[in-house]
Amino acid sequence: MVTDQFEFFFDVVEQKRAGVASRRETERQREREQLAAWFEFMAMGHPEATEEDRQAARDRLQAAEESLIQARADVAEAGRRLVIFEDYLRQCSPA
């Protein structure tokens, strides 16, 4: 019974690890989106860009930066919690 419980707990921790990996992939995607928004914003320095173009690019850049900040916070929090689960799993390890 103890071994069955440990295997179950191990699976729970594996799910937490997968969650961290998924959040890291989301973070990488948000980094790409922020970089694309930055490029668009910089391109609006072109003489033919209108003020509307510039404002839209500023808005996209701000939204992308906020999204990236949230993604980084999500990764940090999930990683922090994963450490807790991994430490507790080691304590539950059958000897």
Secondary structure as the mmCIF struct_conf table of DSSP 4:
data_model
#
loop_
_struct_conf.conf_type_id
_struct_conf.id
_struct_conf.beg_label_comp_id
_struct_conf.beg_label_asym_id
_struct_conf.beg_label_seq_id
_struct_conf.end_label_comp_id
_struct_conf.end_label_asym_id
_struct_conf.end_label_seq_id
HELX_RH_AL_P HELX_RH_AL_P1 VAL A 2 ALA A 43
TURN_TY1_P TURN_TY1_P1 MET A 44 GLY A 45
BEND BEND1 HIS A 46 HIS A 46
TURN_TY1_P TURN_TY1_P2 PRO A 47 GLU A 48
HELX_RH_AL_P HELX_RH_AL_P2 GLU A 51 CYS A 92
#
